Amino acid sequence: MSEKLKIAIFHNLPSGGAKRALHGFVKYLSNSGHAVDLYVPATANEEFLPLKDLVRDMHVFPVKKSWFRSTVYSTFSYVPAIFKPISIKNVDQTEKAIAQAINQGDYDVVFSEQDQFVMAPYFLKYIEKPTVYYCQQPPRREKILEKISEDKRKKRLLEPLIKRYINHVIGKEMNLDLKNVQYANYILANSYYSHESVLRSYGLNSYVSYLGVDVDIFQPLDLPREDFVLSVGTCIPPKGYDFIINSLGLIEEEIRPKLMIVSNMGDEQWKDYLREMAAGLGVELEILRGIDDDKLVSLYNQAKMVLYAPYLEPFGLVPLEAMACGTPVVAVKEGGVRETVIHNENGFLTQRDESLFADAVVKLLGDDEKRSSLSENALEVVRREWTLESAGERLVNHLKHAMKK
């Protein structure tokens, strides 16, 4: 019988892919008989895919509010999203208290996720037990991300001052991230692309521990396919929705499918920009927000295909979720997606070229036999390599390795 571990989990994540990945890990660990306790600051998002019912015990630590920041939020109608309603110094103190509580507890190993404010959490500074830090991605400052965000939205009053403030905050957070990550003795990455990013950003080694998808949730439902294509993710410029809309605009109107975007959160001005762009190109667009998993799985099953075009996405759960539902993927060949989508086997990969992307979409739209073949292969690949069980086994091996080190 395999050894059962006593594991403390820490996270300060928002909603999104990283939280979904953590939910999958915790579900596997608990179902496998490991004793799992959860420790979070009050700022952690526990409304999206809550972990409370999956763990043995949950400990929530308060974060002291900043009077100044709270006043700014309550006084002004627009505040840059990067301006946080709490002080990161107070987050530091809370994460120190969490680490001290875990240090005094009876745990074999600690699993730490990232911090939504400073990426590598302060928690790493204070934890004394064997700890595995899952780095979904280092802070991203690629030039392309700056370029695609410029000059596409209406300028706000005081835009130059806001931009200077944002650059100042990002620089400060990157410095804190770089300091905190030096305390990590065992780092996991979600792809070989992310492993290389960790090397470039930190000069530190990491081990690749691939994520998985919950095939009890994401599965074929035998629903009729409808005349739309689907894309999923936060509605912000790096997700590449404008590229998808431009690509669809190149398709003849008679066969051009509707585009549905499912977003857990996003920039409202960016959504307005996308709607205007789609209208100008004759692309029918619908943006849905805050839907539950049942609705999401239904959309995966009803879509003719899933389109995926983020810029340098570290891993990307969306293609796996689509494939687990038997839906082929057309994706831009960048970042971690190259490690999950196999061209012409479970989907199509193209260069970041709108005409090539449009050609791939048209090819699939007009070839029912090819879509069926890709669908069958996608299901086989997911069940063979990308289940929660496969991901969980990989994680447990790393936790045990970290204990030995």
C-alpha positions in Angstrom: 0.0 0.0 0.0 1.4 3.4 -1.0 2.4 5.8 1.8 -0.3 8.3 2.7 1.0 11.9 3.3 -0.1 14.7 5.6 -0.1 17.7 3.4 -0.7 21.4 4.1 -1.9 23.4 1.0 -1.3 27.2 0.7 -2.7 29.5 -2.0 -3.7 33.1 -2.5 -5.1 32.7 -6.0 -7.9 34.6 -7.9 -10.4 32.7 -10.0 -9.1 31.2 -13.2 -7.0 28.4 -14.6 -4.5 28.2 -11.8 -7.4 27.8 -9.3 -9.0 25.1 -11.4 -5.7 23.3 -11.6 -5.3 23.5 -7.8 -8.9 22.2 -7.3 -8.0 19.2 -9.4 -4.8 18.4 -7.5 -6.6 18.7 -4.1 -9.5 16.5 -5.3 -7.0 13.8 -6.3 -5.0 14.0 -3.1 -8.1 13.8 -0.9 -9.7 11.0 -2.9 -6.4 9.1 -2.8 -6.5 9.0 1.0 -3.9 11.7 1.8 -4.7 14.0 4.8 -5.0 17.5 3.3 -5.5 20.7 5.2 -5.9 24.1 3.5 -4.4 27.4 4.7 -5.4 30.6 2.9 -5.4 34.4 3.5 -8.9 36.0 3.4 -7.9 37.5 0.0 -7.8 34.1 -1.7 -10.7 33.3 -4.0 -12.7 30.5 -2.4 -15.9 31.2 -4.2 -14.7 29.9 -7.6 -14.3 26.1 -7.3 -14.1 26.1 -3.5 -11.8 23.6 -1.8 -13.5 23.5 1.7 -15.4 20.3 1.0 -12.4 18.5 -0.4 -10.0 19.0 2.5 -9.9 17.7 6.1 -9.7 21.2 7.6 -9.6 24.7 6.3 -7.9 27.7 8.0 -8.6 31.3 6.8 -6.4 34.0 8.1 -7.6 37.7 8.1 -5.7 40.3 6.1 -5.6 43.8 7.7 -7.3 46.3 5.5 -5.6 49.5 4.3 -7.6 52.6 5.2 -6.1 54.6 2.3 -6.7 52.0 -0.3 -10.2 51.2 0.9 -11.0 54.9 0.7 -9.7 55.2 -2.9 -11.9 52.3 -3.9 -15.0 53.7 -2.3 -14.4 57.2 -3.6 -13.5 56.9 -7.3 -15.6 55.2 -9.9 -12.5 54.0 -11.9 -9.4 52.6 -10.3 -6.8 50.7 -12.3 -7.2 46.9 -11.8 -3.6 46.7 -10.7 -4.3 49.0 -7.7 -5.0 46.5 -4.9 -7.5 47.3 -2.2 -5.1 45.9 0.4 -1.4 46.6 1.3 1.0 43.9 0.3 2.8 44.5 3.6 -0.3 43.3 5.3 -0.4 40.2 3.0 3.2 39.6 4.0 2.3 39.5 7.7 -0.7 37.2 7.1 1.4 34.8 5.1 4.0 34.8 7.8 1.3 33.8 10.4 0.1 31.1 8.1 3.6 29.7 7.7 4.2 29.7 11.5 0.9 27.8 12.0 1.9 25.2 9.5 5.4 24.9 11.0 3.8 24.0 14.3 1.5 21.4 12.7 2.0 17.7 12.0 2.7 17.8 8.3 5.0 15.8 6.1 5.1 18.2 3.2 3.7 21.6 2.1 2.3 22.4 -1.4 2.3 26.1 -2.2 0.6 27.8 -5.0 1.2 31.4 -6.2 0.1 34.7 -4.8 -2.2 37.0 -6.8 -0.4 40.1 -5.7 3.3 39.2 -5.9 3.4 35.9 -7.7 6.0 34.0 -5.6 4.4 34.3 -2.2 5.9 35.8 1.0 4.9 32.4 2.5 8.0 30.8 1.0 10.2 33.0 3.2 8.8 31.7 6.4 7.9 28.0 5.8 10.3 25.6 7.4 8.9 22.2 6.3 9.7 20.5 3.0 7.8 22.6 0.5 6.9 22.3 -3.2 6.1 25.6 -5.0 4.0 25.3 -8.1 5.0 28.2 -10.4 2.3 28.5 -13.0 4.3 31.2 -14.6 6.9 33.9 -13.7 5.7 37.6 -14.1 5.4 38.2 -17.8 7.0 41.3 -19.4 7.3 40.1 -23.0 7.4 43.0 -25.4 4.5 41.5 -27.4 2.2 41.8 -24.4 3.0 45.5 -24.1 2.5 46.1 -27.8 -0.9 44.4 -28.1 -2.3 46.4 -25.2 -1.4 49.8 -26.7 -3.6 52.1 -28.8 -6.6 49.7 -29.1 -8.8 51.1 -26.4 -10.1 54.6 -25.8 -7.7 56.7 -23.9 -8.8 57.6 -20.4 -8.3 60.9 -18.7 -4.9 60.8 -16.9 -3.8 57.8 -19.1 -0.1 58.7 -19.0 -0.1 58.9 -15.2 -2.0 55.7 -14.9 0.5 54.0 -17.2 3.4 55.3 -15.2 1.8 54.0 -12.0 1.1 50.6 -13.5 4.7 50.3 -14.7 5.9 51.3 -11.2 3.7 48.7 -9.5 4.7 45.9 -12.0 8.4 46.7 -11.5 7.9 46.6 -7.7 6.0 43.3 -7.8 8.6 41.7 -10.1 11.3 42.6 -7.6 9.3 41.1 -4.7 8.6 38.0 -6.8 12.3 37.6 -7.6 13.2 37.9 -3.9 10.6 35.6 -2.6 11.2 32.8 -5.2 14.8 32.5 -4.0 13.4 30.8 -0.9 11.8 28.0 -3.0 13.8 24.8 -2.7 11.6 22.7 -5.0 9.8 24.4 -7.9 7.3 22.7 -10.3 6.4 24.1 -13.7 3.3 23.2 -15.8 5.2 22.7 -19.1 8.6 22.6 -20.6 7.9 26.0 -22.0 7.3 27.2 -18.4 10.4 25.4 -17.2 12.4 27.4 -19.6 10.7 30.6 -18.5 11.7 29.8 -14.9 15.3 29.4 -16.0 15.2 32.7 -17.9 13.5 34.7 -15.2 15.0 33.3 -12.0 18.1 31.3 -12.9 16.5 28.5 -11.0 15.8 24.9 -11.9 12.3 23.5 -11.9 10.6 20.1 -12.6 7.8 19.7 -15.1 4.6 18.3 -13.5 1.9 18.4 -16.1 -1.6 19.4 -15.1 -4.7 17.2 -15.9 -8.4 17.6 -16.6 -11.3 16.2 -14.7 -12.8 13.8 -17.1 -15.8 13.2 -14.7 -16.8 16.8 -15.5 -15.4 17.4 -18.9 -16.7 14.6 -21.0 -18.7 13.9 -24.2 -22.5 14.5 -23.8 -23.6 13.4 -27.3 -25.1 16.8 -28.0 -25.7 18.0 -31.6 -23.0 20.3 -32.9 -24.2 23.8 -33.6 -23.0 26.5 -35.9 -20.6 28.3 -33.6 -17.0 28.1 -32.5 -15.9 28.6 -28.9 -13.0 30.3 -27.1 -12.5 30.3 -23.3 -10.4 32.5 -20.9 -10.1 35.9 -19.2 -11.1 38.7 -21.6 -7.8 40.6 -21.8 -5.5 41.4 -24.8 -3.0 38.6 -24.1 -5.7 36.0 -24.8 -5.7 36.8 -28.5 -9.4 37.2 -29.1 -8.8 40.0 -31.5 -6.6 37.7 -33.6 -9.5 35.1 -33.7 -12.0 37.7 -34.7 -9.8 39.0 -37.5 -9.2 35.5 -38.7 -13.0 34.7 -38.8 -13.5 37.9 -40.7 -11.5 36.4 -43.5 -13.9 33.5 -43.9 -16.7 33.8 -46.5 -19.9 35.1 -44.9 -21.9 32.1 -46.1 -19.9 29.7 -43.9 -18.6 32.0 -41.3 -19.5 30.6 -37.8 -20.6 32.6 -34.8 -17.9 33.1 -32.1 -18.8 32.6 -28.5 -16.3 33.7 -25.8 -16.6 32.4 -22.2 -14.8 34.6 -19.7 -14.7 34.4 -15.9 -13.6 38.0 -15.7 -12.0 40.6 -17.9 -11.6 44.2 -19.0 -14.9 45.8 -19.9 -13.3 48.3 -22.3 -11.5 45.4 -24.0 -14.8 43.6 -24.4 -16.3 46.8 -26.0 -13.4 47.0 -28.4 -13.9 43.3 -29.4 -17.6 43.9 -30.0 -16.9 46.9 -32.2 -14.2 45.0 -34.1 -16.5 42.0 -34.7 -19.4 44.2 -35.9 -17.1 45.9 -38.3 -15.9 42.6 -39.8 -19.3 41.0 -39.8 -18.4 38.4 -37.2 -21.3 37.4 -34.9 -19.9 37.6 -31.4 -21.4 36.7 -28.0 -19.4 37.0 -24.7 -20.6 35.1 -21.7 -19.4 35.6 -18.2 -19.7 33.7 -15.0 -21.3 30.5 -16.3 -21.1 27.3 -14.3 -19.2 24.1 -15.3 -22.4 22.4 -16.5 -23.1 25.2 -19.0 -19.4 25.3 -20.0 -19.3 21.6 -20.7 -22.4 21.8 -22.8 -20.9 24.6 -24.9 -17.7 22.6 -25.4 -19.9 19.7 -26.6 -22.1 21.9 -28.9 -19.3 23.9 -30.5 -17.9 22.7 -33.8 -14.4 23.4 -32.6 -12.5 25.4 -30.0 -10.2 28.3 -31.1 -7.2 29.1 -29.0 -4.8 31.9 -29.7 -3.3 33.4 -26.5 0.2 34.9 -26.7 2.8 32.6 -25.2 0.4 30.9 -22.9 2.5 28.9 -20.3 0.3 25.8 -20.5 -3.5 26.3 -21.1 -6.2 24.0 -19.7 -8.7 25.0 -22.3 -7.5 22.8 -25.1 -7.5 19.8 -22.7 -11.0 20.6 -21.5 -12.1 20.8 -25.1 -10.4 17.5 -26.1 -11.9 15.8 -23.0 -15.3 16.7 -24.5 -14.4 15.3 -27.9 -14.0 18.8 -29.5 -11.1 19.4 -31.8 -8.9 22.5 -31.3 -7.4 25.0 -33.7 -4.6 26.8 -31.9 -1.7 29.1 -32.5 1.6 27.1 -32.2 3.1 29.0 -29.2 3.9 28.4 -25.6 2.7 25.3 -23.7 -0.1 24.5 -26.2 2.6 22.7 -28.4 2.8 20.1 -25.6 -0.9 19.2 -25.6 -2.2 19.7 -29.1 -0.6 17.4 -31.7 -1.0 18.8 -35.2 -3.3 16.8 -37.4 -3.9 14.2 -34.7 -6.1 15.8 -32.0 -6.3 19.3 -33.5 -4.6 21.8 -35.8 -1.7 24.1 -35.0 -0.9 27.1 -37.2 1.6 30.0 -37.2 0.3 33.3 -35.8 -1.1 34.3 -39.2 -4.7 35.2 -39.6 -5.1 33.7 -43.1 -3.5 30.4 -42.1 -5.7 30.2 -39.0 -8.8 31.0 -41.0 -7.8 28.3 -43.5 -7.6 25.7 -40.7 -11.0 26.7 -39.4 -12.5 26.4 -42.9 -10.9 23.0 -43.5 -12.5 21.7 -40.3 -15.9 23.3 -40.9 -16.1 21.6 -44.3 -14.8 18.1 -43.3 -17.1 16.2 -40.9 -15.0 13.1 -41.3 -11.8 14.9 -40.2 -13.6 16.5 -37.2 -14.8 13.1 -36.2 -11.3 11.6 -36.5 -9.7 14.5 -34.5 -12.4 14.1 -31.9 -11.8 10.4 -31.3 -8.0 11.0 -31.1 -8.5 13.9 -28.7 -10.5 11.7 -26.3 -7.9 8.9 -26.5 -5.0 11.2 -25.8 -6.7 12.9 -22.8 -7.7 9.6 -21.2 -4.2 8.2 -21.8 -2.0 11.2 -20.6 -4.0 14.1 -19.2 -6.5 12.9 -16.5 -6.5 14.2 -13.0 -5.2 10.8 -11.9 -2.2 11.1 -14.1 -1.5 14.6 -13.0 -2.0 13.7 -9.3 0.4 10.8 -9.5 3.0 13.0 -11.0 2.5 15.5 -8.2 2.7 13.0 -5.4 6.0 11.7 -6.8 7.4 15.2 -6.6 6.0 15.7 -3.0 7.8 12.6 -1.9 11.0 13.6 -3.7 10.9 17.0 -2.0 10.6 15.2 1.4 13.7 13.2 0.7 15.7 16.3 -0.4 
